[in-house]
Amino acid sequence: MSGDEMIVHPDGDVLAEATAARLLTRVVDAQAARGVASVVLTGGRTGIGVLERVRDSAARSAVDWSAVNLFWGDERFLPDGDGERNETQARRALLDHLPLDPERVHPMAPSDGRFGTDAEAAAGHYAEVLRTLAGADSDTAVPHFDVFMLGVGEEGHTASLFPDTPYVREEERTVVGVRDCPKPPPTRISLTLPAIGAASEVWLMTTGSGKAEAVSRAMAGADPVDIPAAGARGRDRTLWLLDRDAAKGAAVAD
């Protein structure tokens, strides 16, 4: 696994703008190397803000959007089209404005879909989608992810992996149905730390002084059971994208 890198921006707006430019460049580079690019999206103010900046960037035309695979790191298990779903927000912010190949867009099942309210069944289905796309020759149960984008909560959660829960301790499954979340809604679907760790690059993005302690502890090498973001590590690169308030006290661990 990679060591941590930290880039600090003056504020959240600059962070979103700079990260959007970084993402476009990374996608173009991946397509130049492999013909396709794969990105795992996140929700939250910063994650959606980045997508809005991509939408408004003149450089977005440099990407062949028909050759971009999109996934989600977690999802609120709510009905299709619900405004709180990460998918719904991502589509409004960016996806509906792009010439994507629908077959390359892989949202998680909603709570009014084929699995009803069975979050575990929906998680199992998403795991099977990832396994199928990875292919029989892959050394992981997930496809190649060029960039895995994540947020960080005040208590250190990332995706929908919260401290001291069975889900952050998961070592075998790539996707889990999450029950009794401490933040609403209580039921979610989330990729696990092993799935996150299969990504080439993991980008942890967050802002605000309320996140500073969690960021500092994660970058100091805290136990992921206590600070789940500490366990989100990319194969080639782990990049912390922070504003000044969130970076207070943070230092890259040896």
C-alpha positions as CSV (number, residue, x, y, z in Angstrom):
1,M,0.0,0.0,0.0
2,S,1.1,3.6,-0.7
3,G,2.2,6.2,1.8
4,D,0.0,9.2,2.5
5,E,0.4,12.5,0.6
6,M,-1.3,15.7,1.7
7,I,-2.3,18.8,-0.4
8,V,-3.8,21.7,1.4
9,H,-6.0,24.3,-0.3
10,P,-7.1,27.7,1.1
11,D,-10.8,26.8,1.3
12,G,-13.4,24.3,0.1
13,D,-14.2,26.2,-3.1
14,V,-10.6,26.1,-4.2
15,L,-10.3,22.5,-3.1
16,A,-13.3,21.5,-5.3
17,E,-12.0,23.4,-8.3
18,A,-8.5,22.0,-8.0
19,T,-9.7,18.5,-7.4
20,A,-11.9,18.7,-10.5
21,A,-8.9,19.6,-12.6
22,R,-6.9,16.8,-11.0
23,L,-9.7,14.3,-11.8
24,L,-10.0,15.4,-15.4
25,T,-6.2,15.0,-15.8
26,R,-6.2,11.6,-14.2
27,V,-9.0,10.3,-16.4
28,V,-7.3,11.6,-19.5
29,D,-4.1,9.9,-18.5
30,A,-5.8,6.6,-17.7
31,Q,-7.5,6.7,-21.1
32,A,-4.2,7.4,-22.8
33,A,-2.7,4.4,-21.1
34,R,-5.5,1.9,-21.2
35,G,-8.3,3.3,-23.4
36,V,-10.7,3.5,-20.5
37,A,-10.8,5.0,-17.1
38,S,-12.7,3.9,-13.9
39,V,-13.7,6.3,-11.1
40,V,-15.5,5.6,-7.8
41,L,-17.7,8.5,-6.8
42,T,-18.7,9.8,-3.4
43,G,-21.4,12.0,-2.1
44,G,-21.3,14.8,0.4
45,R,-20.8,18.6,-0.1
46,T,-17.2,18.2,-1.3
47,G,-17.7,15.2,-3.4
48,I,-20.7,16.7,-5.3
49,G,-18.9,20.1,-5.4
50,V,-16.1,18.4,-7.3
51,L,-18.5,17.0,-9.8
52,E,-20.2,20.4,-10.3
53,R,-16.7,21.9,-11.1
54,V,-16.1,19.1,-13.6
55,R,-19.4,19.9,-15.3
56,D,-18.5,23.5,-15.6
57,S,-14.9,23.0,-16.8
58,A,-14.0,23.6,-20.4
59,A,-11.4,20.8,-20.0
60,R,-14.2,18.2,-19.6
61,S,-14.2,17.9,-23.4
62,A,-10.7,16.3,-23.2
63,V,-12.3,13.2,-21.8
64,D,-13.9,10.5,-23.9
65,W,-16.9,10.1,-21.5
66,S,-18.2,7.0,-23.4
67,A,-15.1,5.2,-22.1
68,V,-15.5,6.1,-18.5
69,N,-16.6,3.5,-16.0
70,L,-18.4,4.9,-12.9
71,F,-19.1,3.3,-9.6
72,W,-20.1,4.4,-6.1
73,G,-18.2,3.8,-2.9
74,D,-21.4,3.8,-0.8
75,E,-25.1,4.7,-1.1
76,R,-28.0,5.7,1.1
77,F,-30.5,2.8,0.8
78,L,-33.4,4.9,-0.3
79,P,-35.9,4.8,-3.2
80,D,-34.8,5.5,-6.7
81,G,-34.5,9.2,-7.4
82,D,-34.5,10.2,-3.8
83,G,-32.7,13.5,-3.4
84,E,-30.5,12.1,-0.6
85,R,-29.1,9.3,-2.7
86,N,-25.5,9.8,-3.9
87,E,-26.5,8.6,-7.3
88,T,-29.3,11.2,-7.6
89,Q,-27.0,14.0,-6.6
90,A,-24.2,12.9,-8.9
91,R,-26.6,12.7,-11.8
92,R,-27.9,16.2,-11.2
93,A,-24.4,17.6,-10.7
94,L,-22.6,16.0,-13.6
95,L,-23.7,12.7,-15.0
96,D,-26.9,13.9,-16.8
97,H,-24.7,16.5,-18.6
98,L,-22.3,14.0,-20.1
99,P,-22.4,11.6,-23.1
100,L,-21.9,8.5,-20.9
101,D,-22.4,4.9,-22.0
102,P,-25.2,3.8,-19.7
103,E,-23.7,0.3,-19.6
104,R,-20.6,1.7,-17.9
105,V,-22.5,3.5,-15.1
106,H,-23.0,1.2,-12.1
107,P,-25.2,2.6,-9.3
108,M,-26.2,0.6,-6.2
109,A,-29.7,-0.7,-6.0
110,P,-32.4,1.5,-4.4
111,S,-34.7,0.4,-1.6
112,D,-37.7,0.2,-4.0
113,G,-35.8,-2.0,-6.6
114,R,-35.6,-5.7,-7.2
115,F,-34.3,-6.4,-3.8
116,G,-36.9,-4.4,-1.9
117,T,-35.6,-3.3,1.5
118,D,-33.1,-6.2,1.8
119,A,-29.9,-4.2,1.9
120,E,-27.8,-7.3,2.3
121,A,-29.1,-8.8,-0.9
122,A,-28.5,-5.4,-2.7
123,A,-25.0,-5.4,-1.4
124,G,-24.4,-9.0,-2.5
125,H,-25.6,-8.1,-6.0
126,Y,-23.2,-5.1,-6.2
127,A,-20.4,-7.4,-5.1
128,E,-21.3,-9.8,-7.9
129,V,-21.3,-6.9,-10.4
130,L,-17.8,-5.9,-9.3
131,R,-16.6,-9.5,-9.4
132,T,-17.9,-10.0,-12.9
133,L,-16.3,-6.8,-14.2
134,A,-13.0,-7.7,-12.5
135,G,-12.8,-10.8,-14.7
136,A,-11.6,-14.3,-13.9
137,D,-8.0,-13.4,-14.2
138,S,-8.1,-10.5,-11.7
139,D,-6.2,-10.8,-8.4
140,T,-9.0,-8.9,-6.7
141,A,-12.8,-9.2,-6.6
142,V,-13.2,-5.7,-7.9
143,P,-12.4,-4.2,-11.3
144,H,-9.5,-1.8,-11.8
145,F,-10.3,1.5,-10.1
146,D,-8.1,4.4,-11.3
147,V,-9.5,6.8,-8.6
148,F,-11.5,6.1,-5.6
149,M,-13.0,9.3,-4.2
150,L,-14.0,9.4,-0.5
151,G,-15.1,11.9,2.1
152,V,-14.3,11.9,5.8
153,G,-16.7,12.4,8.7
154,E,-16.0,14.2,11.9
155,E,-15.7,10.9,13.8
156,G,-13.4,9.5,11.0
157,H,-15.9,7.5,9.0
158,T,-15.4,7.1,5.3
159,A,-17.8,5.7,2.7
160,S,-20.4,4.2,5.1
161,L,-17.9,2.6,7.4
162,F,-18.3,4.0,10.9
163,P,-16.0,3.5,13.9
164,D,-16.2,0.3,16.0
165,T,-18.7,-1.5,13.7
166,P,-18.6,-4.9,12.1
167,Y,-18.5,-3.3,8.7
168,V,-15.2,-1.5,9.2
169,R,-13.7,-4.8,10.5
170,E,-14.8,-6.7,7.4
171,E,-11.9,-8.5,5.7
172,E,-13.6,-10.8,3.2
173,R,-16.6,-9.2,1.6
174,T,-16.2,-6.3,-0.8
175,V,-19.6,-4.8,-0.3
176,V,-21.8,-4.8,2.8
177,G,-25.3,-3.8,3.8
178,V,-24.9,-1.4,6.7
179,R,-27.6,-1.2,9.4
180,D,-28.1,1.2,12.3
181,C,-25.8,3.9,10.9
182,P,-25.2,6.7,13.5
183,K,-26.1,9.2,10.8
184,P,-29.4,9.2,8.8
185,P,-30.5,7.3,6.9
186,P,-29.8,4.3,9.1
187,T,-29.5,1.8,6.2
188,R,-26.8,2.0,3.6
189,I,-24.7,0.0,1.2
190,S,-20.9,0.4,1.3
191,L,-17.7,-0.9,-0.2
192,T,-15.4,-2.2,2.4
193,L,-11.7,-1.4,3.2
194,P,-10.4,-4.4,1.2
195,A,-12.3,-3.1,-1.8
196,I,-11.1,0.4,-1.3
197,G,-7.6,-0.8,-1.0
198,A,-7.7,-2.4,-4.4
199,A,-7.9,1.0,-6.1
200,S,-4.8,2.5,-7.7
201,E,-5.4,5.9,-6.1
202,V,-7.5,6.8,-3.1
203,W,-8.4,10.4,-2.6
204,L,-9.8,11.5,0.8
205,M,-11.4,14.9,0.5
206,T,-12.7,17.0,3.4
207,T,-13.0,20.5,4.8
208,G,-13.7,22.3,8.0
209,S,-12.2,22.4,11.5
210,G,-14.6,19.8,12.7
211,K,-12.7,17.2,10.6
212,A,-9.2,18.2,11.8
213,E,-8.9,15.8,14.7
214,A,-10.1,12.8,12.6
215,V,-7.8,13.8,9.8
216,S,-4.8,14.2,12.1
217,R,-5.4,10.8,13.8
218,A,-5.9,9.0,10.5
219,M,-2.7,10.4,9.0
220,A,-0.9,9.5,12.2
221,G,-1.7,5.9,11.7
222,A,-4.7,5.3,13.9
223,D,-6.4,2.0,14.1
224,P,-9.0,1.9,11.3
225,V,-11.5,0.4,13.7
226,D,-11.4,3.7,15.6
227,I,-10.8,6.0,12.6
228,P,-12.0,4.1,9.4
229,A,-10.4,6.7,7.1
230,A,-7.0,5.5,8.4
231,G,-7.7,2.2,6.6
232,A,-8.5,3.8,3.2
233,R,-5.2,3.3,1.3
234,G,-4.6,3.1,-2.4
235,R,-2.2,0.6,-4.0
236,D,-0.2,3.3,-5.7
237,R,-1.2,6.5,-4.0
238,T,-3.2,7.8,-1.0
239,L,-4.0,11.5,-1.4
240,W,-5.5,13.7,1.3
241,L,-7.1,16.8,-0.3
242,L,-7.9,19.2,2.5
243,D,-8.7,22.8,3.2
244,R,-6.6,24.7,5.8
245,D,-9.1,24.1,8.6
246,A,-9.2,20.3,8.1
247,A,-5.4,20.2,7.8
248,K,-4.7,21.7,11.2
249,G,-2.5,19.4,13.1
250,A,-2.2,16.9,10.3
251,A,1.2,15.4,9.4
252,V,2.0,12.6,7.0
253,A,2.8,9.4,8.9
254,D,6.2,7.7,8.2
